[in-house]
């Protein structure tokens, strides 16, 4: 694929700025020998940090003096921007990278990661959840190793549910959930907690919003929008019906959610994982759509809570309402320690690290044997294993990240009442298909994102210089 000369200039500028930034920031002195560097998200970092000593002491850690764990941000979007800039510049900075499952096609298509199939043992991945193995595979080849699995689940305040005589069986559908929330959001509860809302999710214009979009249309029977891998079709009436219903749950401006037909506050339009889970952990949301990591914090907060599958429109178990997320681990093509990196990702995929990720970070294992024999206090994950057949995946395509930008923007426009569902979906379809029809300016990404990366790098340098002068 040819790269436009302006794009080449930007690639060089990004690489130069990265080097310039590191020149100004003092770096720790490395130990003699091999020091591996792995980059994961902020939320994933504690799970890796917690088992590094075990890795170094294990046979797989032979020849490795240390492992440096780098955090890339709280949002998947931030991590992707940084990794694409690094891979495009053929940086040797990292030996292992944590990848969000829908990025796999993009990284494999651009030859940014090493094919693992030839170096894995026969049947080595047989004990991993099928969906996670599929997420590691592109064009019939394995490019990553399963690390942990995430599912979109429904969390609820069990104390409030039981107080009003409801049970988990009373909100199998979205209409039932709305009825339960509206019942609880009455003047009595408002006097006890004026900050209480009916439902929180991830609705801001970013990857979390894209996951919520796919779950809402999946819960109305539309689990695949791709047509032969070359275009998308959003004309199914069930998609518009799902968007129209969701839009109607948001309170208008200057209107709350007590004693009326709404259950999501206007502020919910900019909620991401952090702000939504903060509302729930603080006892200020009856229902929450969230990934599995919320469990530990809810326990720490002393909440009386429950977890169950996300509702569907009909209540039918055949409708897929839960997006699969999580993390898979790849070795960059440009790593100079690929053998040691392979040993690290195998260790992180084994039982000790999988159990630590579950108990310390509330991230579900990708290893099925942990579901069958969970650590003490985590027996509830066996029930969630039944949810796996109801999961759905985001589109598998090398241009997924570009597609997701368009989906996120138009989804936010629809639920924010900037556009009605019909118009917003038509524009979404048109914009996504334009992305799929044309080549990216830079392999796997676009020029606007790289400009943002450059701007962020310059800002970081400026801040650092200012601090040094004080």
Buried (B, 14 or more C-beta within 10 A) or exposed (E): EEBEEEBEEBBEBBBEBBEEBEEEEEEEEEEEEBBBBBBBBBBBBBBBBBBBEBBBEBEBBEEBEBBBBBBBBBBBBBBBBBBBBBBBBEBBBBBBBBBBBBBBBBBBBBEBBBBBBEBBEEEBBEBBBEBBBBBBBBEEEBBBBBBBBBBBBBBBBBEBBEEEEBEBEBBBBBBBBBBBBBBBBEEEBBEEEEEBBBBBBBBBBBBBBBBBBBBBBBBBBBBBBBEEEEEBEBEBEBBBBBBEBBBEBBBEEEEBBBEEEBBBBBBBBBBBBBBBBBBBBEBBBBBBBBBBBBBBBBEEEEBBBBBBBBBBBBBEBEBBBBBBBBBBBBBBBBBEBBEBBBBBBBBBBBEEBBBBBBBBBBBBBBBBEBBEEBBEEBEEBEEBBEBBEBBBBBBBBBBBBBBBBBBBBBBBBBBBBEBBBEEBBBBBBBBBBEBBEEEBBBBBBBBEBBEEBBEBBEEBBEEEEEEEEE
